[in-house]
Amino acid sequence: MPGPLTEAQIADYDSQGFLLASSLFDADEIELLRRSAKEDKRLDDHAFGRDDGEGGTVRLSVWNHPGNGIYGAFARCNRLVQRAEQLLRDEPYHYHSKMIMKDARVGGAWAWHQDYGYWYGNGVLTPNLVSCFIAVDPATRENGCLQVIRGSHACGRVHHQLTGQQAGADPERVAEILKRFELVHVEMNPGDVLFFHSNLLHRSDQNHSENPRWSMICCYNAKSNDPYKESHHPRYTPLDRLPDSAVREIGGQRFEDTDVHQNDSQGQSMAWLDPNRDASATSLKPTSKDANN
Ligand SMILES: O=C(O)CCC(=O)C(=O)O
């Protein structure tokens, strides 16, 4: 089992705004997640789509509490939570998780944005949050891997506006940032995890390939950054950390339990997000282009 992050890795994260951990989950573990997700009707039932402003639609499901099932085993396992703690330098709590279902041929694009650009309006005072992007399928240039701008978290929060149904960072500013900072395509294998700062600019292309690009993203906020007001994502809630072995144990049980799809006891505790309550993006002002339409 991989140990904690080294000082050098933490320093890398601080300067680049992201850190790629290769094979943080092994092939068996990630296959448990992949199979669970692809067979999970609840993900479809709770999925919502957002117009990507490029003629496609992004599809995702979001839940606020990690729960006791396989998704919770990933979000609560020591491997992720310990790293989040090291990067936040504070006790992490689960802010939400989501499954990004970027399907073959039709998966939509994500505009340049910062997660903190979405979350600022939720009463979160500092950008001391970290997102952990777990590759469920291989993520390549062809199927729309994540793109990041190295070091862009240092630019601070960029103004975000709504284009179509997606919030994006001010395009003029992003264009200038791209002249000075490096664009990185983060190609990943299943089980790799990208940790990234909430002010890191990131986007992804549509998926025109024959291969799906699903990923689960677990987002953690620092305890000391407890939002000052209620929103559609939780305020500080202690995280019940699990040993790393829980991924295999809970994932294995899922497939032994033939009633799991009918008996949704694992899902009850997750607080799936109703898309109509997801005001992170939609509370933003539309661009003048949209306003004229
Ligand atoms: O999966 C992607 O390509 C991007 C997802 C993302 O940026 C987000 O959920 O905020």
The ligand as a MOL file (V3000), in Angstrom:
LIG
                    3D

  0  0  0     0  0            999 V3000
M  V30 BEGIN CTAB
M  V30 COUNTS 10 9 0 0 0
M  V30 BEGIN ATOM
M  V30 1 O -14.5180 15.3610 -16.0200 0
M  V30 2 C -14.1460 16.3900 -16.5600 0
M  V30 3 O -13.7100 16.4080 -17.6860 0
M  V30 4 C -14.2190 17.6930 -15.8130 0
M  V30 5 C -15.1180 17.6320 -14.6210 0
M  V30 6 C -15.0250 18.8690 -13.8300 0
M  V30 7 O -14.2280 19.7100 -14.0760 0
M  V30 8 C -15.9120 19.1050 -12.6990 0
M  V30 9 O -16.7150 18.2350 -12.3550 0
M  V30 10 O -15.8090 20.1910 -12.1030 0
M  V30 END ATOM
M  V30 BEGIN BOND
M  V30 1 2 1 2
M  V30 2 1 2 3
M  V30 3 1 2 4
M  V30 4 1 4 5
M  V30 5 1 5 6
M  V30 6 2 6 7
M  V30 7 1 6 8
M  V30 8 2 8 9
M  V30 9 1 8 10
M  V30 END BOND
M  V30 END CTAB
M  END
